[in-house]
Amino acid sequence: MNPILAILKEHNIDDAQVKELFQTLTENPLAAMGVITQLGIPPEKLQQLMGLVMQNPALIKEAVDELGLDFSKVEAAKAQLKP
């Protein structure tokens, strides 16, 4: 299992919330930060999660693929954030 998804499951984040988080991430990465803070993950685990993503951004693609979402939307959202 993808380590991002494993951390979310470890904190009893249900499948619907995980899918909502990644759906938001694919549509609006900045809004995803708001969603993730509402999940109630302890700050130290949230920091670990962010560290994983920073060290290995490919984990996001793996998680999106594992959830059956469209990664091209993540790329499009990322392009919108660049000046």
C-alpha positions as CSV (number, residue, x, y, z in Angstrom):
1,M,0.0,0.0,0.0
2,N,1.1,3.5,-0.8
3,P,2.7,5.1,2.4
4,I,0.5,8.2,2.1
5,L,-2.6,6.0,2.1
6,A,-1.2,3.9,4.9
7,I,-0.7,6.9,7.2
8,L,-4.3,8.1,6.4
9,K,-5.6,4.6,7.2
10,E,-3.5,4.4,10.3
11,H,-5.5,7.4,11.6
12,N,-8.9,5.9,10.7
13,I,-9.5,8.1,7.7
14,D,-12.2,6.3,5.8
15,D,-12.1,5.6,2.1
16,A,-14.6,8.4,1.3
17,Q,-12.5,11.0,3.1
18,V,-9.3,9.7,1.4
19,K,-11.0,9.9,-2.0
20,E,-12.3,13.4,-1.2
21,L,-8.8,14.5,-0.2
22,F,-7.2,13.2,-3.4
23,Q,-10.1,14.5,-5.6
24,T,-9.6,17.9,-4.1
25,L,-5.9,17.6,-4.6
26,T,-6.4,16.8,-8.3
27,E,-8.7,19.8,-8.7
28,N,-7.1,22.4,-6.4
29,P,-4.0,21.5,-4.5
30,L,-4.2,24.6,-2.3
31,A,-7.7,23.6,-1.1
32,A,-6.4,20.1,-0.3
33,M,-4.4,21.6,2.6
34,G,-7.7,22.8,4.1
35,V,-9.2,19.3,3.7
36,I,-6.2,17.6,5.2
37,T,-6.2,19.8,8.3
38,Q,-9.8,18.8,9.0
39,L,-9.0,15.1,9.1
40,G,-7.6,15.4,12.6
41,I,-4.2,13.9,11.9
42,P,-1.8,14.7,14.7
43,P,0.8,17.4,13.7
44,E,3.8,15.1,14.0
45,K,2.1,12.5,11.7
46,L,1.1,15.3,9.3
47,Q,4.7,16.5,9.2
48,Q,5.8,12.9,8.5
49,L,3.3,12.7,5.7
50,M,4.5,16.0,4.2
51,G,8.1,14.9,4.5
52,L,7.3,11.8,2.5
53,V,5.6,13.8,-0.2
54,M,8.5,16.3,-0.3
55,Q,11.1,13.5,-0.6
56,N,9.2,11.5,-3.1
57,P,6.5,13.4,-5.0
58,A,5.9,10.3,-7.1
59,L,4.0,8.9,-4.1
60,I,1.1,11.3,-5.0
61,K,0.9,9.8,-8.5
62,E,1.0,6.3,-7.0
63,A,-1.8,7.1,-4.5
64,V,-3.9,8.8,-7.2
65,D,-3.5,5.7,-9.5
66,E,-4.3,3.4,-6.6
67,L,-7.5,5.3,-5.9
68,G,-8.4,5.2,-9.6
69,L,-8.3,9.0,-10.1
70,D,-7.0,11.0,-13.1
71,F,-3.4,12.1,-12.5
72,S,-3.5,14.5,-15.5
73,K,-5.7,16.7,-13.4
74,V,-3.0,17.0,-10.8
75,E,-0.5,18.0,-13.5
76,A,-3.0,20.6,-14.8
77,A,-3.6,22.0,-11.3
78,K,0.2,22.2,-10.7
79,A,0.6,24.1,-14.0
80,Q,-1.9,26.7,-12.8
81,L,0.1,27.3,-9.7
82,K,3.3,28.2,-11.6
83,P,3.8,31.9,-12.4
